[in-house]
Amino acid sequence: MSKRKNKTEPQSQESVAETSAMLAISRALADPRRTEVLRMIANCSATSCMEVRQSLQMRPATLSHHVKQLENAGLIETVRDGKLVRANLRRKVWKAYLTYLKELAA
């Protein structure tokens, strides 16, 4: 009977960066209110933060914090439109995250 050694292959720098990015997204989505904010942004194209704040009855500073966390995780991008800030879901990043989760389950 042969013994199998549990060899772990070293991860490439690209793989480490991808894993780090996916973990950042997971951390960002761990907050239920932040997930609500992302859901609203994802369901509308170019949603203004004011619309999100009014809909979720959230203080401006609280929403700003959540938007910044989602932006830092790479899930959304924001664009200033006069006094309004519009947020868009970065669909490629979202799809990559879902693929990453599927691979974890495999």
C-alpha positions in Angstrom: 0.0 0.0 0.0 1.5 3.4 -1.0 1.2 6.4 1.3 0.0 9.5 -0.3 1.7 12.7 0.8 -0.5 15.7 1.1 1.4 18.0 -1.2 0.1 21.5 -1.6 1.3 23.3 -4.7 2.5 26.8 -4.2 0.1 29.4 -5.4 1.1 31.7 -8.2 1.1 35.4 -7.4 -1.9 35.8 -9.7 -3.7 33.1 -7.8 -2.9 34.7 -4.4 -4.1 38.1 -5.7 -7.4 36.6 -6.9 -7.9 34.8 -3.6 -7.2 38.0 -1.8 -9.7 39.9 -4.0 -12.4 37.2 -3.4 -11.9 37.3 0.3 -12.3 41.1 0.3 -15.6 40.7 -1.5 -16.7 38.1 1.1 -15.8 40.5 3.9 -17.7 43.3 2.2 -20.8 41.1 1.8 -20.7 39.8 5.4 -22.7 42.9 6.5 -26.4 42.4 5.8 -27.0 46.2 5.3 -24.2 46.3 2.8 -25.7 43.4 0.9 -29.0 45.3 0.7 -27.1 48.3 -0.7 -25.4 46.1 -3.3 -28.8 44.5 -4.2 -30.3 47.9 -4.8 -27.4 49.0 -6.9 -27.4 45.8 -8.9 -31.1 46.0 -9.7 -30.9 49.4 -11.2 -28.4 50.9 -13.7 -26.7 54.0 -12.4 -28.6 54.2 -9.2 -28.0 57.4 -7.3 -26.8 57.0 -3.7 -29.6 59.4 -2.7 -32.2 56.9 -4.0 -30.5 54.1 -2.1 -30.4 56.1 1.1 -34.0 57.1 0.9 -35.2 53.6 0.1 -33.2 52.0 2.9 -33.8 54.8 5.3 -30.1 55.2 6.1 -28.1 58.1 7.3 -25.8 59.6 4.6 -22.6 58.8 6.6 -23.7 55.2 7.0 -24.5 54.8 3.3 -21.2 56.5 2.4 -19.3 54.0 4.6 -21.1 51.0 3.0 -20.6 52.3 -0.6 -16.9 52.9 0.2 -16.5 49.3 1.4 -18.2 47.9 -1.7 -16.1 50.1 -3.9 -12.9 49.1 -2.1 -13.8 45.4 -2.6 -14.2 46.1 -6.3 -17.9 45.3 -6.5 -19.1 48.7 -7.5 -17.8 51.8 -9.2 -19.1 55.3 -8.4 -19.4 58.3 -10.7 -20.1 61.9 -9.6 -23.0 63.5 -11.6 -23.2 67.0 -10.3 -24.3 66.8 -6.7 -25.3 63.1 -7.1 -23.1 60.1 -6.8 -24.2 57.2 -9.1 -23.1 53.7 -8.4 -22.9 50.8 -10.8 -22.3 47.1 -10.2 -19.1 45.8 -11.8 -20.7 42.7 -13.4 -17.5 41.1 -14.5 -16.2 41.2 -10.9 -19.5 39.8 -9.6 -19.5 37.0 -12.1 -15.9 36.2 -11.2 -16.8 36.0 -7.5 -19.7 33.6 -8.3 -17.4 31.4 -10.3 -14.9 31.4 -7.4 -17.6 30.3 -5.0 -18.7 27.5 -7.4 -15.1 26.3 -7.6 -14.9 26.2 -3.8 -17.9 23.9 -3.7 -16.5 21.5 -6.3 
